[in-house]
């Protein structure tokens, strides 16, 4: 650490140097997209020597710090405090930027610490008793609650549910670490290396120009990985069978399409839907009927895939729309002192259309 520089800067700021400090040459941030240091530690960036670098630093800091966060710019013997959203430098002669720390609890390491504390001998009895299997239902519930927040477009709920989901991941990693199986570092390193390995068009020299090319190359890379591991698994074996049926069908179809197993034109998909409807009408027993209805649903999912619609989300949206409209019919019937079972279909349909006209 350049103690003379640190002492000089903090003398200008009329502050005592903090016990912990990240000291970085600002030019090391040129290729970064997020700060390469913990936001819970104060940081001092040196050698900010151009408007372009200053603007880039601002963009990087805003990925972690709030836009109102105040930083201090030290230029020569002068200093000025600015908030990140209107951050700028007037001169660029080896300027420094002092970034005060965010409160405790904002860095991933702090979160990891409290989860480990929960599992420690002086932690929470409930958390200490948990296993991978006992937490399974919690992981599933948090996943669905996160999806519900996404579907609702509720950003505040999304923020909360992502946190709940992260807790499950860190808890599982902590349990595995205590058993000596793997730890949080292994989890992060594994996904880091996988992302780099599967994006040679970003982190390597491969040139790909569209999404289809990216997905096709993705499948080729996964195929090579399976071959190296000698797993004997097929293209679809990596898709968890526990997925909801519509999700599972669409994922199967997308993976098969990436290696060329697909209709050349959408007309083939539409013809298949017509064919399956006809076969439903020709079914002669319950087993055959169930089989043909399954084929029709699979074909409809294929149409959704071709139209770039998520089939599961589409049906979920329709379910919620039906619930709202039917709820309106129930409420209006109650206002008239009537039970739905006593109403005709035509009467209920009038109320249904009212709900539809109200945008429900």
C-alpha positions as MATLAB code, in Angstrom:
seq = 'XXXXXXXXXXXXXXXXXXXXXXXXXXXXXXXXXXXXXXXXXXXXXXXXXXXXXXXXXXXXXXXXXXXXXXXXXXXXXXXXXXXXXXXXXXXXXXXXXXXXXXXXXXXXXXXXXXXXXXXXXXXXXXXXXXXXXXXXXXXXXXXXXXXXXXXXXXXXXXXXXXXXXXXXXXXXXXXXXXXXXXXXXXXXXXXXXXXXXXXXXXXXXXXXXXXXXXXXXXXXXXXXXXXXXXXXXXXXXXXXXXXXXXXXXXXXXXXXXXXXXXXXXXXXXXXXXXXXXXXXXXXXXXXXXXXXXXXXXXXXXXXXXXXXXXXXXXXXXXXXXXXXXXXXXXXXXXXXXXXXXXXXXXXXXXXXXXXXXXXX';
ca = [
       0.000    0.000    0.000;
       1.236    3.512   -0.822;
       1.101    4.860    2.727;
       2.368    8.310    1.720;
      -0.421    8.716   -0.836;
      -3.048    7.467    1.577;
      -1.808    9.772    4.320;
      -1.794   12.742    1.909;
      -5.321   12.113    0.644;
      -6.820   11.676    4.101;
      -4.986   14.748    5.322;
      -6.719   16.736    2.580;
     -10.026   15.137    3.587;
      -9.407   15.940    7.280;
     -10.056   12.284    8.099;
      -8.062    9.614    9.864;
      -7.116    6.775    7.509;
      -9.565    3.875    8.091;
      -8.333    0.634    9.638;
      -9.392   -1.196    6.477;
      -9.109    0.314    3.016;
      -9.177   -0.922   -0.571;
      -6.527    0.941   -2.575;
      -6.754    0.517   -6.343;
      -5.359    2.134   -9.441;
      -8.540    3.322  -11.172;
      -7.229    2.096  -14.511;
      -7.729   -1.502  -13.317;
     -11.467   -0.839  -13.538;
     -11.381   -0.201  -17.287;
     -12.461   -3.717  -18.181;
     -14.755   -4.209  -15.191;
     -18.532   -4.126  -15.003;
     -18.929   -4.293  -11.205;
     -16.557   -3.067   -8.465;
     -13.772   -5.617   -7.807;
     -13.886   -4.928   -4.061;
     -16.302   -5.241   -1.160;
     -18.638   -2.283   -0.792;
     -18.507   -2.739    2.973;
     -14.919   -1.458    2.932;
     -13.996    2.123    2.061;
     -12.065    2.392   -1.193;
      -9.591    4.844   -2.664;
      -9.161    4.908   -6.435;
      -6.022    6.603   -7.746;
      -4.910    7.858  -11.181;
      -8.289    8.924  -12.502;
      -6.930   10.790  -15.497;
      -9.671   11.183  -18.113;
     -13.388   12.015  -18.401;
     -13.936    8.651  -20.089;
     -12.409    6.747  -17.175;
     -14.376    8.835  -14.677;
     -17.641    8.098  -16.509;
     -16.850    4.388  -16.643;
     -16.014    4.317  -12.920;
     -19.368    5.936  -12.202;
     -21.198    3.272  -14.231;
     -19.312    0.500  -12.437;
     -20.011    1.919   -8.975;
     -23.722    2.360   -9.732;
     -24.092   -1.406  -10.141;
     -23.574   -1.728   -6.372;
     -23.870    1.678   -4.711;
     -27.078    3.764   -4.606;
     -27.125    6.736   -6.940;
     -27.248    9.114   -3.941;
     -24.025    7.655   -2.490;
     -21.507   10.431   -1.889;
     -17.909   10.113   -3.037;
     -15.079   12.595   -2.566;
     -12.888   13.653   -5.457;
      -9.363   14.763   -4.531;
      -7.648   16.891   -7.160;
      -4.263   18.199   -6.106;
      -4.832   19.846   -2.734;
      -8.570   20.307   -3.303;
     -11.496   18.040   -2.620;
     -15.187   18.049   -3.438;
     -18.068   15.779   -2.516;
     -20.434   14.578   -5.214;
     -23.238   12.075   -5.461;
     -22.828    9.308   -7.981;
     -25.758   10.330  -10.163;
     -24.140   13.697  -11.004;
     -20.557   12.539  -10.667;
     -17.870   14.278  -12.741;
     -14.315   15.594  -12.648;
     -13.259   19.121  -13.505;
      -9.587   18.291  -13.986;
      -7.776   15.003  -14.497;
      -4.297   15.373  -13.095;
      -3.854   12.101  -11.173;
      -7.126   12.621   -9.322;
      -8.261   10.258   -6.576;
     -11.776    9.174   -5.613;
     -12.593    8.194   -2.045;
     -15.629    5.922   -1.761;
     -17.075    5.542    1.757;
     -18.253    2.085    2.747;
     -21.842    0.928    2.598;
     -23.465   -0.294    5.848;
     -22.780   -3.782    7.143;
     -24.990   -6.367    5.511;
     -24.673   -5.127    1.949;
     -21.853   -7.428    0.828;
     -22.296  -11.102   -0.021;
     -19.604  -12.037    2.498;
     -21.692  -10.561    5.326;
     -24.695  -12.564    4.237;
     -22.578  -15.722    4.048;
     -21.373  -14.983    7.595;
     -24.857  -14.738    9.115;
     -25.937  -17.978    7.421;
     -22.837  -19.724    8.805;
     -23.638  -18.215   12.213;
     -27.145  -19.667   12.062;
     -25.602  -23.112   11.570;
     -22.910  -22.659   14.237;
     -23.115  -24.185   17.752;
     -24.285  -20.818   19.089;
     -26.721  -20.352   16.218;
     -30.382  -21.182   15.662;
     -31.636  -24.654   16.726;
     -33.986  -24.855   13.747;
     -31.319  -23.937   11.178;
     -28.809  -26.337   12.754;
     -31.232  -29.240   12.305;
     -31.809  -28.678    8.598;
     -30.535  -31.019    5.898;
     -30.590  -30.932    2.107;
     -33.758  -33.029    2.139;
     -35.538  -31.081    4.894;
     -34.943  -27.855    2.983;
     -36.197  -29.305   -0.297;
     -39.792  -28.073    0.110;
     -38.566  -24.623    1.167;
     -36.464  -24.344   -1.985;
     -39.460  -25.333   -4.099;
     -41.781  -22.892   -2.306;
     -39.327  -20.004   -2.625;
     -38.869  -20.770   -6.313;
     -42.606  -20.592   -6.936;
     -42.973  -17.433   -4.857;
     -40.210  -15.862   -6.932;
     -42.015  -16.851  -10.134;
     -45.250  -15.378   -8.772;
     -43.472  -12.069   -8.127;
     -42.038  -12.145  -11.648;
     -45.425  -12.851  -13.185;
     -46.980  -10.020  -11.180;
     -44.235   -7.606  -12.241;
     -43.935   -6.598   -8.566;
     -40.354   -5.349   -8.259;
     -40.473   -4.996   -4.461;
     -41.665   -8.581   -4.100;
     -39.072   -9.691   -6.626;
     -36.305   -8.124   -4.554;
     -37.543   -9.883   -1.416;
     -38.095  -13.254   -3.095;
     -34.659  -13.228   -4.760;
     -33.234  -12.778   -1.260;
     -35.271  -15.692    0.079;
     -34.101  -17.832   -2.829;
     -30.474  -16.814   -2.234;
     -30.827  -17.855    1.409;
     -31.734  -21.364    0.280;
     -28.678  -21.592   -1.990;
     -26.282  -20.373    0.697;
     -27.845  -22.660    3.325;
     -27.352  -25.705    1.098;
     -23.741  -24.682    0.405;
     -23.122  -24.231    4.133;
     -24.543  -27.663    4.927;
     -22.390  -29.217    2.208;
     -19.319  -27.385    3.504;
     -19.845  -28.714    7.010;
     -20.020  -32.231    5.563;
     -16.825  -31.673    3.574;
     -18.612  -32.127    0.239;
     -18.213  -28.629   -1.235;
     -18.508  -25.035   -0.088;
     -19.805  -21.694   -1.337;
     -16.506  -20.954   -3.061;
     -16.822  -24.196   -5.021;
     -20.354  -23.260   -6.067;
     -19.326  -19.796   -7.267;
     -16.145  -21.037   -8.948;
     -18.038  -23.809  -10.699;
     -20.663  -21.544  -12.245;
     -18.020  -18.892  -13.023;
     -15.936  -21.370  -15.009;
     -18.995  -22.858  -16.711;
     -20.181  -19.438  -17.903;
     -16.744  -18.569  -19.254;
     -16.400  -21.970  -20.918;
     -19.817  -21.797  -22.552;
     -19.432  -18.218  -23.804;
     -16.343  -18.367  -26.032;
     -17.970  -15.665  -28.184;
     -17.702  -13.305  -25.182;
     -14.612  -14.489  -23.321;
     -12.782  -16.093  -26.252;
     -12.252  -15.591  -29.957;
     -15.286  -17.409  -31.404;
     -17.523  -15.163  -33.527;
     -21.291  -15.651  -33.207;
     -23.766  -13.093  -34.452;
     -27.243  -14.135  -33.259;
     -29.101  -15.956  -30.509;
     -29.628  -19.106  -32.595;
     -25.885  -19.394  -33.145;
     -25.248  -18.968  -29.423;
     -27.748  -21.685  -28.473;
     -26.464  -24.126  -31.087;
     -22.890  -23.629  -29.915;
     -24.077  -24.014  -26.313;
     -25.461  -27.464  -27.100;
     -22.264  -28.471  -28.933;
     -20.194  -27.486  -25.899;
     -22.481  -29.404  -23.527;
     -22.292  -32.446  -25.800;
     -18.486  -32.338  -25.647;
     -18.607  -32.017  -21.867;
     -20.865  -35.071  -21.593;
     -18.533  -36.998  -23.885;
     -15.460  -36.097  -21.813;
     -17.207  -37.162  -18.612;
     -18.325  -40.372  -20.349;
     -21.697  -40.084  -18.658;
     -23.642  -41.799  -21.411;
     -26.377  -39.207  -20.996;
     -28.425  -37.909  -23.894;
     -29.325  -34.373  -24.896;
     -32.529  -34.361  -22.852;
     -31.223  -36.154  -19.766;
     -30.033  -32.911  -18.193;
     -33.596  -31.558  -18.000;
     -35.057  -32.296  -14.533;
     -38.189  -34.427  -14.773;
     -39.666  -32.562  -11.810;
     -40.321  -29.460  -13.936;
     -43.978  -28.578  -14.599;
     -45.178  -30.459  -17.678;
     -45.426  -27.413  -19.958;
     -41.939  -26.244  -18.966;
     -40.585  -29.738  -19.512;
     -42.174  -30.050  -22.953;
     -40.854  -26.672  -24.095;
     -37.348  -27.357  -22.795;
     -37.260  -30.735  -24.580;
     -38.353  -29.086  -27.812;
     -35.889  -26.201  -27.514;
     -32.949  -28.527  -26.902;
     -33.915  -30.806  -29.778;
     -34.340  -27.802  -32.093;
     -30.818  -26.568  -31.310;
     -29.383  -29.650  -33.022;
     -31.735  -29.386  -36.003;
     -34.606  -31.646  -34.915;
     -37.404  -29.237  -35.782;
     -39.964  -28.363  -38.437;
     -38.370  -26.283  -41.208;
     -41.414  -23.962  -41.281;
     -44.183  -23.122  -38.817;
     -46.752  -24.618  -41.214;
     -45.558  -28.052  -40.117;
     -46.380  -27.158  -36.505;
     -49.864  -25.935  -37.440;
     -50.532  -29.059  -39.517;
     -49.471  -31.204  -36.557;
     -51.965  -29.427  -34.283;
     -54.760  -30.056  -36.788;
     -53.710  -33.701  -37.040;
     -53.756  -34.158  -33.269;
     -57.239  -32.595  -32.976;
     -58.516  -35.036  -35.584;
     -56.947  -37.968  -33.740;
     -58.681  -36.905  -30.522;
     -61.995  -37.209  -32.330;
     -61.028  -40.690  -33.501;
     -60.004  -41.996  -30.050;
     -61.972  -45.087  -29.009;
     -61.049  -45.464  -25.314;
     -59.873  -43.423  -22.335;
     -56.212  -44.405  -22.613;
     -56.090  -43.484  -26.274;
     -57.930  -40.221  -25.603;
     -55.486  -39.253  -22.836;
     -52.582  -40.082  -25.137;
     -53.949  -37.959  -27.985;
     -54.739  -35.014  -25.706;
     -51.151  -35.184  -24.451;
     -49.924  -35.094  -28.056;
     -52.100  -32.063  -28.741;
     -50.762  -30.228  -25.690;
     -47.209  -31.056  -26.775;
     -47.939  -29.693  -30.251;
     -49.434  -26.494  -28.788;
     -46.313  -26.011  -26.683;
     -44.307  -26.336  -29.878;
     -46.394  -23.540  -31.416;
     -45.690  -21.396  -28.348;
     -41.980  -22.091  -28.769;
     -42.070  -21.092  -32.426;
     -43.826  -17.848  -31.467;
     -41.286  -17.281  -28.649;
     -43.975  -17.506  -25.974;
     -43.304  -19.274  -22.679;
     -46.101  -21.853  -22.551;
     -46.071  -22.205  -18.750;
     -46.325  -18.439  -18.224;
     -49.018  -18.139  -20.891;
     -51.221  -20.768  -19.240;
     -50.517  -19.334  -15.796;
     -51.675  -15.931  -17.061;
     -54.853  -17.441  -18.489;
     -55.481  -19.262  -15.194;
     -55.260  -15.991  -13.282;
     -57.507  -14.258  -15.828;
     -60.111  -17.033  -15.438;
     -59.879  -16.755  -11.644;
     -60.507  -12.991  -11.701;
     -63.445  -13.195  -14.111;
     -65.054  -16.121  -12.307;
     -64.564  -14.296   -9.003;
     -66.442  -11.325  -10.469;
     -69.320  -13.610  -11.478;
     -69.448  -15.000   -7.920;
     -69.403  -11.544   -6.324;
     -72.145  -10.177   -8.561;
     -74.304  -13.228   -7.910;
     -73.908  -12.730   -4.152;
     -74.942   -9.094   -4.485;
     -78.212  -10.337   -5.961;
     -78.545  -12.932   -3.188;
     -78.159  -15.844   -5.588;
     -76.040  -18.992   -5.686;
     -74.142  -19.828   -8.838;
     -75.735  -23.276   -8.888;
     -79.139  -21.621   -9.241;
     -78.109  -19.475  -12.229;
     -78.324  -20.458  -15.868;
     -75.239  -20.567  -18.046;
     -76.618  -17.632  -20.012;
     -76.947  -15.521  -16.848;
     -73.431  -16.356  -15.740;
     -72.150  -15.619  -19.238;
     -73.595  -12.098  -19.069;
     -71.588  -11.423  -15.902;
     -68.523  -13.088  -17.442;
     -68.672  -10.708  -20.400;
     -69.059   -7.773  -18.018;
     -65.823   -8.790  -16.297;
     -64.157   -9.219  -19.684;
     -65.321   -5.756  -20.745;
     -63.787   -4.323  -17.553;
     -60.380   -5.645  -18.630;
     -60.243   -8.504  -16.135;
];
